[in-house]
């Protein structure tokens, strides 16, 4: 039995070595939740973080000494908001962005950066690579946000949620700038955190 198991492991290992597995991506995929670190807080620590509201999945390019905005990412042009596949955000309940009610569901995010403002776009077409097939007819909302300078540059493109009045902000930061996208709760979707006994 032990010999058969060892032979099986040897064959499995040899087969794996024959396959060409992809290398580590230069812009690895990451995700952020609101409430922050929801799976860890709720599923691992067993704490009550309140209801799950949103999750964003995005790839994280690095500056690598390059000038990013106005150069690598041209001002006034549509951007996938990261690298590789276009960034996707999922809402698990209705929210309000830019004054517009957004139904729960999954959306692709794009940006049009300029020196002073970014236009953030939610689009209903998902599973998109880059912004090559971006269709503005499928936009759900556009909101223009001011650019905020960073004192300390961020090497890897980063997206993270933070708690805010009546909702949360999605902070989008890279190189020397960031923008904050406010996400408001609708009355029907306002999270309530129950106190643990």
ZATITI-262508 format. One record per residue: residue number from 0; residue in three letters; x, y, z of N, C-alpha, C in turn. Coordinates in steps of 0.05 Angstrom, whole numbers, plus 5000, padded with zeros to 4 digits. Layout:
BEGIN
+-----+-----+------+------+------+------+------+------+------+------+------+
!   i !  aa !  npx !  npy !  npz ! capx ! capy ! capz !  cpx !  cpy !  cpz !
+-----+-----+------+------+------+------+------+------+------+------+------+
! NUM ! ala !    X !    Y !    Z !    X !    Y !    Z !    X !    Y !    Z !
...
+-----+-----+------+------+------+------+------+------+------+------+------+
end
This chain:
BEGIN
+-----+-----+------+------+------+------+------+------+------+------+------+
!   i !  aa !  npx !  npy !  npz ! capx ! capy ! capz !  cpx !  cpy !  cpz !
+-----+-----+------+------+------+------+------+------+------+------+------+
!   0 ! unk ! 5017 ! 4976 ! 5000 ! 5000 ! 5000 ! 5000 ! 5017 ! 5025 ! 5000 !
!   1 ! unk ! 5038 ! 5025 ! 5017 ! 5056 ! 5048 ! 5019 ! 5071 ! 5051 ! 4993 !
!   2 ! unk ! 5080 ! 5028 ! 4981 ! 5095 ! 5029 ! 4956 ! 5077 ! 5041 ! 4934 !
!   3 ! unk ! 5052 ! 5032 ! 4933 ! 5033 ! 5042 ! 4912 ! 5029 ! 5073 ! 4916 !
!   4 ! unk ! 5027 ! 5082 ! 4940 ! 5023 ! 5110 ! 4946 ! 5047 ! 5126 ! 4937 !
!   5 ! unk ! 5071 ! 5116 ! 4943 ! 5096 ! 5129 ! 4935 ! 5099 ! 5131 ! 4905 !
!   6 ! unk ! 5092 ! 5109 ! 4892 ! 5093 ! 5109 ! 4862 ! 5074 ! 5129 ! 4850 !
!   7 ! unk ! 5050 ! 5131 ! 4863 ! 5030 ! 5150 ! 4853 ! 5039 ! 5179 ! 4857 !
!   8 ! unk ! 5052 ! 5184 ! 4879 ! 5063 ! 5211 ! 4884 ! 5085 ! 5218 ! 4865 !
!   9 ! unk ! 5102 ! 5198 ! 4859 ! 5124 ! 5202 ! 4840 ! 5113 ! 5209 ! 4812 !
!  10 ! unk ! 5093 ! 5194 ! 4803 ! 5081 ! 5199 ! 4777 ! 5067 ! 5226 ! 4776 !
!  11 ! unk ! 5053 ! 5234 ! 4798 ! 5040 ! 5260 ! 4799 ! 5061 ! 5282 ! 4798 !
!  12 ! unk ! 5083 ! 5279 ! 4812 ! 5104 ! 5299 ! 4812 ! 5117 ! 5302 ! 4785 !
!  13 ! unk ! 5121 ! 5279 ! 4772 ! 5133 ! 5279 ! 4745 ! 5115 ! 5293 ! 4725 !
!  14 ! unk ! 5088 ! 5288 ! 4727 ! 5069 ! 5300 ! 4709 ! 5068 ! 5330 ! 4713 !
!  15 ! unk ! 5070 ! 5339 ! 4738 ! 5069 ! 5368 ! 4744 ! 5093 ! 5382 ! 4733 !
!  16 ! unk ! 5116 ! 5368 ! 4733 ! 5141 ! 5380 ! 4723 ! 5140 ! 5383 ! 4692 !
!  17 ! unk ! 5124 ! 5366 ! 4679 ! 5122 ! 5367 ! 4650 ! 5105 ! 5391 ! 4641 !
!  18 ! unk ! 5086 ! 5399 ! 4657 ! 5069 ! 5421 ! 4650 ! 5083 ! 5448 ! 4654 !
!  19 ! unk ! 5077 ! 5467 ! 4636 ! 5089 ! 5493 ! 4639 ! 5068 ! 5510 ! 4654 !
!  20 ! unk ! 5073 ! 5514 ! 4680 ! 5055 ! 5530 ! 4696 ! 5063 ! 5560 ! 4693 !
!  21 ! unk ! 5043 ! 5577 ! 4694 ! 5049 ! 5606 ! 4690 ! 5066 ! 5617 ! 4713 !
!  22 ! unk ! 5083 ! 5636 ! 4706 ! 5099 ! 5649 ! 4727 ! 5082 ! 5668 ! 4744 !
!  23 ! unk ! 5093 ! 5678 ! 4765 ! 5080 ! 5698 ! 4781 ! 5074 ! 5723 ! 4764 !
!  24 ! unk ! 5049 ! 5732 ! 4765 ! 5041 ! 5755 ! 4749 ! 5056 ! 5780 ! 4759 !
!  25 ! unk ! 5064 ! 5797 ! 4740 ! 5078 ! 5822 ! 4747 ! 5059 ! 5841 ! 4762 !
!  26 ! unk ! 5033 ! 5838 ! 4757 ! 5013 ! 5855 ! 4771 ! 4993 ! 5836 ! 4785 !
!  27 ! unk ! 5000 ! 5826 ! 4808 ! 4983 ! 5805 ! 4821 ! 4955 ! 5816 ! 4828 !
!  28 ! unk ! 4936 ! 5797 ! 4827 ! 4908 ! 5803 ! 4834 ! 4905 ! 5805 ! 4864 !
!  29 ! unk ! 4887 ! 5823 ! 4872 ! 4881 ! 5827 ! 4901 ! 4852 ! 5833 ! 4904 !
!  30 ! unk ! 4842 ! 5834 ! 4929 ! 4815 ! 5841 ! 4933 ! 4812 ! 5855 ! 4960 !
!  31 ! unk ! 4791 ! 5872 ! 4962 ! 4786 ! 5886 ! 4987 ! 4756 ! 5885 ! 4992 !
!  32 ! unk ! 4749 ! 5883 ! 5018 ! 4721 ! 5880 ! 5026 ! 4712 ! 5904 ! 5042 !
!  33 ! unk ! 4686 ! 5909 ! 5042 ! 4674 ! 5926 ! 5063 ! 4650 ! 5911 ! 5075 !
!  34 ! unk ! 4649 ! 5906 ! 5101 ! 4669 ! 5914 ! 5121 ! 4697 ! 5904 ! 5115 !
!  35 ! unk ! 4717 ! 5919 ! 5124 ! 4745 ! 5913 ! 5119 ! 4752 ! 5885 ! 5130 !
!  36 ! unk ! 4766 ! 5869 ! 5114 ! 4775 ! 5842 ! 5120 ! 4751 ! 5824 ! 5130 !
!  37 ! unk ! 4729 ! 5828 ! 5116 ! 4704 ! 5814 ! 5125 ! 4708 ! 5783 ! 5129 !
!  38 ! unk ! 4719 ! 5768 ! 5110 ! 4721 ! 5739 ! 5115 ! 4738 ! 5732 ! 5140 !
!  39 ! unk ! 4760 ! 5747 ! 5144 ! 4777 ! 5741 ! 5167 ! 4762 ! 5748 ! 5193 !
!  40 ! unk ! 4751 ! 5772 ! 5194 ! 4737 ! 5781 ! 5219 ! 4714 ! 5763 ! 5226 !
!  41 ! unk ! 4697 ! 5756 ! 5206 ! 4673 ! 5741 ! 5211 ! 4678 ! 5711 ! 5212 !
!  42 ! unk ! 4692 ! 5701 ! 5192 ! 4695 ! 5671 ! 5190 ! 4717 ! 5660 ! 5207 !
!  43 ! unk ! 4738 ! 5675 ! 5211 ! 4761 ! 5665 ! 5227 ! 4759 ! 5674 ! 5256 !
!  44 ! unk ! 4756 ! 5700 ! 5260 ! 4754 ! 5710 ! 5288 ! 4727 ! 5706 ! 5301 !
!  45 ! unk ! 4706 ! 5702 ! 5284 ! 4680 ! 5698 ! 5295 ! 4667 ! 5723 ! 5305 !
!  46 ! unk ! 4676 ! 5746 ! 5297 ! 4665 ! 5772 ! 5306 ! 4643 ! 5782 ! 5287 !
!  47 ! unk ! 4626 ! 5799 ! 5298 ! 4604 ! 5810 ! 5282 ! 4614 ! 5836 ! 5269 !
!  48 ! unk ! 4618 ! 5836 ! 5243 ! 4628 ! 5860 ! 5229 ! 4605 ! 5875 ! 5216 !
!  49 ! unk ! 4580 ! 5864 ! 5219 ! 4558 ! 5876 ! 5204 ! 4555 ! 5862 ! 5177 !
!  50 ! unk ! 4535 ! 5868 ! 5162 ! 4530 ! 5854 ! 5137 ! 4551 ! 5861 ! 5116 !
!  51 ! unk ! 4556 ! 5842 ! 5098 ! 4575 ! 5846 ! 5076 ! 4562 ! 5866 ! 5056 !
!  52 ! unk ! 4577 ! 5887 ! 5049 ! 4566 ! 5907 ! 5031 ! 4579 ! 5906 ! 5003 !
!  53 ! unk ! 4606 ! 5904 ! 5002 ! 4620 ! 5906 ! 4976 ! 4646 ! 5891 ! 4976 !
!  54 ! unk ! 4655 ! 5884 ! 4953 ! 4681 ! 5872 ! 4948 ! 4692 ! 5881 ! 4922 !
!  55 ! unk ! 4717 ! 5889 ! 4921 ! 4730 ! 5897 ! 4896 ! 4753 ! 5878 ! 4890 !
!  56 ! unk ! 4755 ! 5870 ! 4865 ! 4776 ! 5852 ! 4855 ! 4792 ! 5867 ! 4834 !
!  57 ! unk ! 4818 ! 5869 ! 4838 ! 4834 ! 5886 ! 4820 ! 4863 ! 5875 ! 4818 !
!  58 ! unk ! 4877 ! 5883 ! 4797 ! 4905 ! 5876 ! 4795 ! 4922 ! 5899 ! 4803 !
!  59 ! unk ! 4947 ! 5894 ! 4813 ! 4963 ! 5914 ! 4825 ! 4990 ! 5919 ! 4811 !
!  60 ! unk ! 4990 ! 5936 ! 4790 ! 5015 ! 5943 ! 4777 ! 5032 ! 5960 ! 4796 !
!  61 ! unk ! 5058 ! 5959 ! 4791 ! 5077 ! 5975 ! 4807 ! 5089 ! 5998 ! 4790 !
!  62 ! unk ! 5098 ! 6019 ! 4804 ! 5109 ! 6041 ! 4788 ! 5135 ! 6034 ! 4775 !
!  63 ! unk ! 5152 ! 6019 ! 4789 ! 5179 ! 6010 ! 4778 ! 5194 ! 6034 ! 4767 !
!  64 ! unk ! 5192 ! 6057 ! 4782 ! 5207 ! 6080 ! 4774 ! 5196 ! 6096 ! 4751 !
!  65 ! unk ! 5173 ! 6088 ! 4741 ! 5160 ! 6102 ! 4718 ! 5143 ! 6125 ! 4727 !
!  66 ! unk ! 5140 ! 6144 ! 4710 ! 5121 ! 6166 ! 4714 ! 5093 ! 6155 ! 4706 !
!  67 ! unk ! 5074 ! 6154 ! 4724 ! 5049 ! 6140 ! 4719 ! 5029 ! 6158 ! 4705 !
!  68 ! unk ! 5018 ! 6178 ! 4719 ! 4995 ! 6193 ! 4708 ! 5005 ! 6216 ! 4691 !
!  69 ! unk ! 4993 ! 6217 ! 4667 ! 5002 ! 6236 ! 4647 ! 5023 ! 6224 ! 4629 !
!  70 ! unk ! 5032 ! 6199 ! 4635 ! 5052 ! 6186 ! 4619 ! 5044 ! 6157 ! 4613 !
!  71 ! unk ! 5049 ! 6139 ! 4632 ! 5041 ! 6111 ! 4628 ! 5010 ! 6109 ! 4625 !
!  72 ! unk ! 4996 ! 6123 ! 4644 ! 4967 ! 6125 ! 4641 ! 4961 ! 6154 ! 4632 !
!  73 ! unk ! 4953 ! 6156 ! 4607 ! 4950 ! 6182 ! 4594 ! 4925 ! 6197 ! 4606 !
!  74 ! unk ! 4928 ! 6222 ! 4610 ! 4906 ! 6239 ! 4619 ! 4884 ! 6239 ! 4597 !
!  75 ! unk ! 4859 ! 6237 ! 4606 ! 4836 ! 6240 ! 4588 ! 4829 ! 6214 ! 4574 !
!  76 ! unk ! 4843 ! 6192 ! 4579 ! 4837 ! 6166 ! 4565 ! 4826 ! 6146 ! 4585 !
!  77 ! unk ! 4809 ! 6128 ! 4575 ! 4797 ! 6107 ! 4592 ! 4819 ! 6088 ! 4602 !
!  78 ! unk ! 4816 ! 6080 ! 4627 ! 4836 ! 6063 ! 4640 ! 4822 ! 6041 ! 4655 !
!  79 ! unk ! 4832 ! 6017 ! 4655 ! 4820 ! 5994 ! 4667 ! 4821 ! 5995 ! 4698 !
!  80 ! unk ! 4833 ! 6015 ! 4709 ! 4835 ! 6019 ! 4738 ! 4851 ! 5996 ! 4751 !
!  81 ! unk ! 4875 ! 5992 ! 4740 ! 4893 ! 5971 ! 4749 ! 4908 ! 5960 ! 4726 !
!  82 ! unk ! 4910 ! 5934 ! 4725 ! 4924 ! 5920 ! 4703 ! 4908 ! 5895 ! 4696 !
!  83 ! unk ! 4916 ! 5882 ! 4674 ! 4904 ! 5857 ! 4665 ! 4874 ! 5860 ! 4662 !
!  84 ! unk ! 4858 ! 5842 ! 4675 ! 4829 ! 5845 ! 4674 ! 4821 ! 5872 ! 4686 !
!  85 ! unk ! 4799 ! 5883 ! 4675 ! 4789 ! 5908 ! 4686 ! 4779 ! 5903 ! 4714 !
!  86 ! unk ! 4783 ! 5922 ! 4732 ! 4774 ! 5920 ! 4760 ! 4744 ! 5915 ! 4761 !
!  87 ! unk ! 4736 ! 5897 ! 4780 ! 4708 ! 5892 ! 4784 ! 4700 ! 5897 ! 4813 !
!  88 ! unk ! 4676 ! 5909 ! 4816 ! 4666 ! 5913 ! 4843 ! 4639 ! 5900 ! 4845 !
!  89 ! unk ! 4634 ! 5887 ! 4868 ! 4608 ! 5874 ! 4872 ! 4595 ! 5886 ! 4897 !
!  90 ! unk ! 4569 ! 5893 ! 4894 ! 4554 ! 5903 ! 4916 ! 4534 ! 5881 ! 4924 !
!  91 ! unk ! 4533 ! 5876 ! 4950 ! 4515 ! 5855 ! 4960 ! 4489 ! 5866 ! 4970 !
!  92 ! unk ! 4485 ! 5892 ! 4966 ! 4460 ! 5906 ! 4973 ! 4460 ! 5932 ! 4957 !
!  93 ! unk ! 4437 ! 5944 ! 4953 ! 4436 ! 5970 ! 4938 ! 4453 ! 5991 ! 4952 !
!  94 ! unk ! 4466 ! 6008 ! 4936 ! 4481 ! 6031 ! 4947 ! 4476 ! 6055 ! 4930 !
!  95 ! unk ! 4487 ! 6078 ! 4938 ! 4484 ! 6103 ! 4923 ! 4512 ! 6113 ! 4917 !
!  96 ! unk ! 4518 ! 6118 ! 4891 ! 4544 ! 6129 ! 4883 ! 4538 ! 6153 ! 4865 !
!  97 ! unk ! 4551 ! 6175 ! 4870 ! 4547 ! 6199 ! 4854 ! 4518 ! 6207 ! 4852 !
!  98 ! unk ! 4503 ! 6202 ! 4874 ! 4475 ! 6210 ! 4875 ! 4456 ! 6191 ! 4861 !
!  99 ! unk ! 4466 ! 6169 ! 4850 ! 4450 ! 6150 ! 4835 ! 4448 ! 6124 ! 4850 !
! 100 ! unk ! 4424 ! 6112 ! 4851 ! 4420 ! 6086 ! 4864 ! 4431 ! 6064 ! 4846 !
! 101 ! unk ! 4448 ! 6047 ! 4858 ! 4460 ! 6025 ! 4844 ! 4449 ! 5999 ! 4855 !
! 102 ! unk ! 4436 ! 5983 ! 4838 ! 4426 ! 5957 ! 4849 ! 4449 ! 5938 ! 4857 !
! 103 ! unk ! 4443 ! 5920 ! 4875 ! 4464 ! 5900 ! 4882 ! 4471 ! 5885 ! 4856 !
! 104 ! unk ! 4496 ! 5877 ! 4855 ! 4506 ! 5863 ! 4831 ! 4535 ! 5868 ! 4827 !
! 105 ! unk ! 4545 ! 5858 ! 4804 ! 4574 ! 5860 ! 4798 ! 4577 ! 5879 ! 4774 !
! 106 ! unk ! 4598 ! 5897 ! 4776 ! 4603 ! 5917 ! 4756 ! 4633 ! 5919 ! 4750 !
! 107 ! unk ! 4639 ! 5927 ! 4726 ! 4667 ! 5934 ! 4719 ! 4671 ! 5963 ! 4725 !
! 108 ! unk ! 4695 ! 5969 ! 4735 ! 4703 ! 5997 ! 4742 ! 4724 ! 6006 ! 4722 !
! 109 ! unk ! 4721 ! 6030 ! 4712 ! 4740 ! 6044 ! 4696 ! 4746 ! 6071 ! 4708 !
! 110 ! unk ! 4767 ! 6084 ! 4698 ! 4772 ! 6112 ! 4706 ! 4782 ! 6127 ! 4682 !
! 111 ! unk ! 4776 ! 6153 ! 4682 ! 4788 ! 6172 ! 4663 ! 4803 ! 6192 ! 4680 !
! 112 ! unk ! 4829 ! 6188 ! 4683 ! 4844 ! 6207 ! 4700 ! 4852 ! 6233 ! 4685 !
! 113 ! unk ! 4851 ! 6255 ! 4700 ! 4863 ! 6280 ! 4691 ! 4880 ! 6290 ! 4714 !
! 114 ! unk ! 4894 ! 6311 ! 4710 ! 4912 ! 6321 ! 4731 ! 4897 ! 6329 ! 4757 !
! 115 ! unk ! 4873 ! 6339 ! 4754 ! 4858 ! 6350 ! 4777 ! 4835 ! 6332 ! 4786 !
! 116 ! unk ! 4824 ! 6316 ! 4768 ! 4800 ! 6300 ! 4774 ! 4802 ! 6273 ! 4760 !
! 117 ! unk ! 4789 ! 6253 ! 4772 ! 4785 ! 6227 ! 4758 ! 4755 ! 6223 ! 4755 !
! 118 ! unk ! 4747 ! 6214 ! 4732 ! 4720 ! 6204 ! 4729 ! 4720 ! 6174 ! 4733 !
! 119 ! unk ! 4705 ! 6165 ! 4753 ! 4703 ! 6137 ! 4759 ! 4677 ! 6127 ! 4746 !
! 120 ! unk ! 4678 ! 6105 ! 4732 ! 4656 ! 6094 ! 4717 ! 4649 ! 6066 ! 4727 !
! 121 ! unk ! 4624 ! 6060 ! 4731 ! 4614 ! 6033 ! 4736 ! 4599 ! 6025 ! 4711 !
! 122 ! unk ! 4606 ! 6001 ! 4700 ! 4595 ! 5992 ! 4675 ! 4584 ! 5964 ! 4680 !
! 123 ! unk ! 4561 ! 5957 ! 4667 ! 4548 ! 5932 ! 4673 ! 4560 ! 5908 ! 4658 !
! 124 ! unk ! 4578 ! 5913 ! 4639 ! 4591 ! 5890 ! 4625 ! 4615 ! 5881 ! 4641 !
! 125 ! unk ! 4615 ! 5855 ! 4648 ! 4636 ! 5845 ! 4665 ! 4654 ! 5824 ! 4651 !
! 126 ! unk ! 4675 ! 5815 ! 4665 ! 4694 ! 5796 ! 4654 ! 4708 ! 5807 ! 4629 !
! 127 ! unk ! 4720 ! 5831 ! 4633 ! 4732 ! 5845 ! 4611 ! 4763 ! 5847 ! 4616 !
! 128 ! unk ! 4778 ! 5843 ! 4594 ! 4807 ! 5846 ! 4595 ! 4814 ! 5875 ! 4586 !
! 129 ! unk ! 4828 ! 5890 ! 4603 ! 4836 ! 5917 ! 4595 ! 4811 ! 5935 ! 4592 !
! 130 ! unk ! 4814 ! 5955 ! 4575 ! 4792 ! 5973 ! 4568 ! 4788 ! 5974 ! 4538 !
! 131 ! unk ! 4798 ! 5954 ! 4524 ! 4797 ! 5954 ! 4495 ! 4769 ! 5952 ! 4484 !
! 132 ! unk ! 4750 ! 5939 ! 4499 ! 4723 ! 5935 ! 4490 ! 4703 ! 5951 ! 4506 !
! 133 ! unk ! 4713 ! 5972 ! 4519 ! 4696 ! 5988 ! 4536 ! 4673 ! 6000 ! 4520 !
! 134 ! unk ! 4648 ! 5997 ! 4530 ! 4624 ! 6006 ! 4516 ! 4610 ! 6026 ! 4534 !
! 135 ! unk ! 4612 ! 6052 ! 4528 ! 4599 ! 6072 ! 4545 ! 4569 ! 6070 ! 4547 !
! 136 ! unk ! 4556 ! 6056 ! 4527 ! 4527 ! 6052 ! 4528 ! 4519 ! 6035 ! 4551 !
! 137 ! unk ! 4538 ! 6020 ! 4563 ! 4532 ! 6002 ! 4585 ! 4540 ! 6014 ! 4612 !
! 138 ! unk ! 4547 ! 6040 ! 4612 ! 4553 ! 6053 ! 4638 ! 4529 ! 6054 ! 4656 !
! 139 ! unk ! 4533 ! 6050 ! 4682 ! 4512 ! 6051 ! 4702 ! 4514 ! 6078 ! 4716 !
! 140 ! unk ! 4538 ! 6088 ! 4721 ! 4541 ! 6114 ! 4734 ! 4570 ! 6124 ! 4728 !
! 141 ! unk ! 4572 ! 6150 ! 4727 ! 4598 ! 6164 ! 4726 ! 4599 ! 6184 ! 4748 !
! 142 ! unk ! 4621 ! 6185 ! 4762 ! 4624 ! 6205 ! 4783 ! 4652 ! 6217 ! 4782 !
! 143 ! unk ! 4654 ! 6243 ! 4784 ! 4679 ! 6257 ! 4782 ! 4690 ! 6264 ! 4810 !
! 144 ! unk ! 4714 ! 6256 ! 4815 ! 4726 ! 6258 ! 4842 ! 4752 ! 6274 ! 4841 !
! 145 ! unk ! 4757 ! 6291 ! 4860 ! 4782 ! 6307 ! 4860 ! 4806 ! 6289 ! 4866 !
! 146 ! unk ! 4828 ! 6297 ! 4854 ! 4854 ! 6283 ! 4859 ! 4866 ! 6294 ! 4885 !
! 147 ! unk ! 4875 ! 6276 ! 4902 ! 4887 ! 6284 ! 4927 ! 4917 ! 6276 ! 4926 !
! 148 ! unk ! 4935 ! 6295 ! 4931 ! 4964 ! 6288 ! 4930 ! 4972 ! 6271 ! 4955 !
! 149 ! unk ! 4990 ! 6253 ! 4951 ! 5000 ! 6237 ! 4973 ! 5028 ! 6246 ! 4981 !
! 150 ! unk ! 5033 ! 6248 ! 5007 ! 5059 ! 6256 ! 5018 ! 5080 ! 6234 ! 5012 !
! 151 ! unk ! 5071 ! 6209 ! 5014 ! 5088 ! 6186 ! 5010 ! 5078 ! 6170 ! 4985 !
! 152 ! unk ! 5094 ! 6168 ! 4964 ! 5085 ! 6153 ! 4940 ! 5079 ! 6124 ! 4947 !
! 153 ! unk ! 5059 ! 6114 ! 4932 ! 5051 ! 6086 ! 4934 ! 5061 ! 6071 ! 4910 !
! 154 ! unk ! 5078 ! 6051 ! 4914 ! 5090 ! 6036 ! 4892 ! 5070 ! 6018 ! 4878 !
! 155 ! unk ! 5055 ! 6003 ! 4893 ! 5035 ! 5984 ! 4881 ! 5007 ! 5996 ! 4882 !
! 156 ! unk ! 4994 ! 5997 ! 4859 ! 4967 ! 6006 ! 4858 ! 4950 ! 5993 ! 4879 !
! 157 ! unk ! 4934 ! 6010 ! 4894 ! 4921 ! 6000 ! 4918 ! 4892 ! 6010 ! 4919 !
! 158 ! unk ! 4874 ! 5992 ! 4927 ! 4846 ! 5999 ! 4931 ! 4838 ! 5988 ! 4959 !
! 159 ! unk ! 4825 ! 6004 ! 4975 ! 4817 ! 5996 ! 5002 ! 4793 ! 6012 ! 5010 !
! 160 ! unk ! 4775 ! 5999 ! 5026 ! 4752 ! 6013 ! 5036 ! 4758 ! 6024 ! 5064 !
! 161 ! unk ! 4745 ! 6047 ! 5070 ! 4746 ! 6057 ! 5097 ! 4718 ! 6067 ! 5105 !
! 162 ! unk ! 4712 ! 6064 ! 5131 ! 4686 ! 6073 ! 5141 ! 4683 ! 6103 ! 5137 !
! 163 ! unk ! 4658 ! 6112 ! 5131 ! 4653 ! 6140 ! 5128 ! 4625 ! 6145 ! 5138 !
! 164 ! unk ! 4618 ! 6171 ! 5141 ! 4590 ! 6178 ! 5149 ! 4570 ! 6168 ! 5129 !
! 165 ! unk ! 4551 ! 6153 ! 5138 ! 4529 ! 6143 ! 5121 ! 4538 ! 6123 ! 5100 !
! 166 ! unk ! 4562 ! 6111 ! 5103 ! 4572 ! 6092 ! 5084 ! 4601 ! 6087 ! 5086 !
! 167 ! unk ! 4615 ! 6086 ! 5063 ! 4643 ! 6080 ! 5062 ! 4656 ! 6096 ! 5039 !
! 168 ! unk ! 4682 ! 6098 ! 5040 ! 4697 ! 6109 ! 5018 ! 4714 ! 6087 ! 5006 !
! 169 ! unk ! 4715 ! 6085 ! 4980 ! 4734 ! 6068 ! 4967 ! 4758 ! 6085 ! 4959 !
! 170 ! unk ! 4780 ! 6080 ! 4973 ! 4805 ! 6095 ! 4968 ! 4820 ! 6081 ! 4945 !
! 171 ! unk ! 4827 ! 6097 ! 4925 ! 4842 ! 6087 ! 4902 ! 4868 ! 6103 ! 4901 !
! 172 ! unk ! 4890 ! 6090 ! 4904 ! 4916 ! 6104 ! 4906 ! 4938 ! 6091 ! 4890 !
! 173 ! unk ! 4954 ! 6108 ! 4877 ! 4978 ! 6098 ! 4863 ! 4997 ! 6121 ! 4858 !
! 174 ! unk ! 5022 ! 6115 ! 4860 ! 5043 ! 6134 ! 4855 ! 5040 ! 6157 ! 4875 !
! 175 ! unk ! 5034 ! 6181 ! 4866 ! 5033 ! 6204 ! 4884 ! 5005 ! 6216 ! 4888 !
! 176 ! unk ! 4985 ! 6201 ! 4879 ! 4957 ! 6212 ! 4881 ! 4938 ! 6190 ! 4891 !
! 177 ! unk ! 4915 ! 6200 ! 4900 ! 4893 ! 6182 ! 4907 ! 4866 ! 6197 ! 4902 !
! 178 ! unk ! 4845 ! 6181 ! 4900 ! 4818 ! 6192 ! 4899 ! 4801 ! 6175 ! 4918 !
! 179 ! unk ! 4780 ! 6187 ! 4929 ! 4762 ! 6173 ! 4948 ! 4735 ! 6173 ! 4936 !
! 180 ! unk ! 4724 ! 6149 ! 4931 ! 4697 ! 6147 ! 4920 ! 4677 ! 6141 ! 4942 !
! 181 ! unk ! 4659 ! 6161 ! 4948 ! 4639 ! 6156 ! 4969 ! 4618 ! 6136 ! 4960 !
! 182 ! unk ! 4612 ! 6118 ! 4978 ! 4591 ! 6098 ! 4974 ! 4571 ! 6101 ! 4997 !
! 183 ! unk ! 4546 ! 6108 ! 4990 ! 4526 ! 6113 ! 5011 ! 4507 ! 6090 ! 5012 !
! 184 ! unk ! 4497 ! 6085 ! 5036 ! 4477 ! 6064 ! 5039 ! 4449 ! 6075 ! 5033 !
! 185 ! unk ! 4433 ! 6059 ! 5019 ! 4405 ! 6067 ! 5016 ! 4391 ! 6060 ! 5043 !
! 186 ! unk ! 4367 ! 6072 ! 5048 ! 4353 ! 6066 ! 5073 ! 4348 ! 6036 ! 5076 !
! 187 ! unk ! 4341 ! 6023 ! 5054 ! 4335 ! 5995 ! 5056 ! 4360 ! 5978 ! 5061 !
! 188 ! unk ! 4383 ! 5988 ! 5054 ! 4408 ! 5972 ! 5055 ! 4426 ! 5981 ! 5078 !
! 189 ! unk ! 4417 ! 6000 ! 5094 ! 4435 ! 6011 ! 5115 ! 4444 ! 5988 ! 5134 !
! 190 ! unk ! 4470 ! 5982 ! 5136 ! 4479 ! 5961 ! 5153 ! 4474 ! 5968 ! 5183 !
! 191 ! unk ! 4466 ! 5948 ! 5198 ! 4464 ! 5951 ! 5227 ! 4481 ! 5931 ! 5240 !
! 192 ! unk ! 4498 ! 5939 ! 5258 ! 4515 ! 5920 ! 5272 ! 4503 ! 5913 ! 5299 !
! 193 ! unk ! 4497 ! 5888 ! 5303 ! 4485 ! 5879 ! 5328 ! 4508 ! 5875 ! 5348 !
! 194 ! unk ! 4502 ! 5882 ! 5373 ! 4521 ! 5878 ! 5394 ! 4523 ! 5849 ! 5402 !
! 195 ! unk ! 4548 ! 5840 ! 5405 ! 4552 ! 5812 ! 5414 ! 4544 ! 5809 ! 5443 !
! 196 ! unk ! 4533 ! 5786 ! 5449 ! 4525 ! 5781 ! 5477 ! 4549 ! 5770 ! 5492 !
+-----+-----+------+------+------+------+------+------+------+------+------+
end
